[in-house]
Amino acid sequence: MANAAPETPVAFPSDPPQDHCDHAAPANIGVLLHAVRTLLTYGRHLVDTVRQRSTAPGFNTIAACFGTANLSTILAHLNRGILRCIALERVLLARAATGKDIDYSARRSLTTEEYLARMDAAHAQPEQPTAAAPTTRKHAPRPSRPAGWNDPELFMPTLEDLERQMRRRPIGRIILDISLDLAVVPGFCHSQFWNELFDIMNWFGGGNSVDRLMREKTRRREAFANEQDRNPKASWDWIRPSRDDLRQILGFFIGEPPVNPLDPAAAIATAPP
C-alpha cells in the first residue's frame, strides 16, 4: 500500500459498467450498492467544490467534521474515501455477478431471564484455588506498520490494495472507513439515508461502528476547536448549526441530488422545502 499521497488531484478510474447486475443484484447487495454510490456521489461533489467552499461563510461547519480546515488534509481524506467507494462498488458487483447475496449478521441481545440466569450461575460457582500461571507460547512478532500508514497525506492506497482488503473485511466496517474519510455525520444526511447507513453498520459486521463514528466525530470537533483557538480570526458559528443552516451550507443533504449553494443557479434548490 506504500504509495505517497500525490499533491496533484487523484486520477480516479472510470466507474464499473452498470450492467444487468444493477437490476438483478441480490436484495442486500442492491441496498449496499445504493449506499456506496450515494457516498461516492457526495465525495466527488465535495472534492470538486471544496476549494470554492473553503472561502465561503459556513465552511467551518464542514471542516469541523474533518477535524481541520487544512485543505491538503481534507482533500487527501476525500480522495481516499472516493477510492474506497469505487473499490467497494467493484467488489459488490463481482459478488452480484456470481448470483450470491451478502448475508447480514444477526445481532442478538440477551433477554432479562437469560442475563439473570448467567449472573446466578456465576455467583453459584465455588472459588477455585489459585493456579500457577500457564506457560505462554511466544509467537513470532508481527511486522509493524510504518509510521503514518493510515494517513492519506503520507500513504495513498491503490485501488487494487483496497479491493484486496475489502474481500476479507466486513461491509459494515468498510462503510465506517468511507464515512470517516468523507466526514459523513448524521446531521449532514437525509434522515432516510442515515437510517440506511446505520442499519448497514449494525447488521453487516460493523460491530460498534456507529459508536466509533460518533466518538471520532467528537474527537475531530475537539481537535478543530483547538485549531481555531490558535486562529485570531476564528468564528464559532459552526458549533451548533440548525438543520436549516446545514442545508444552506451543504446545499443538500447526503442522499439527495448534490447542489452547490455557491452556484447562483442553485439558489432555489437550496431553499428549505
Secondary structure, 3 states (H helix, E strand, C coil): CCCCCCCCCCCCCCCCCCCHHHHHCCHHHHHHHHHHHHHHHHHHHHHHHHHHHCCCCCHHHHHCCCCCCCHHHHHHHHHHHHHHHHHHHHHHHHHHHCCCCCCCCCCCCCCHHHHHHHHHHHHHCCCCCCCCCCCCCCCCCCCCCCCCCCCCCCCCCCHHHHHHHHCCCCHHHHHHHHHHHCCCCHHHECHHHHHHHHHHHHHCCCCCHHHHHHHHHHHHHHHHHHHHHCCCCCCCCCCCCCHHHHHHHHCCCECCCCCCCCCHHHCCCCCCC
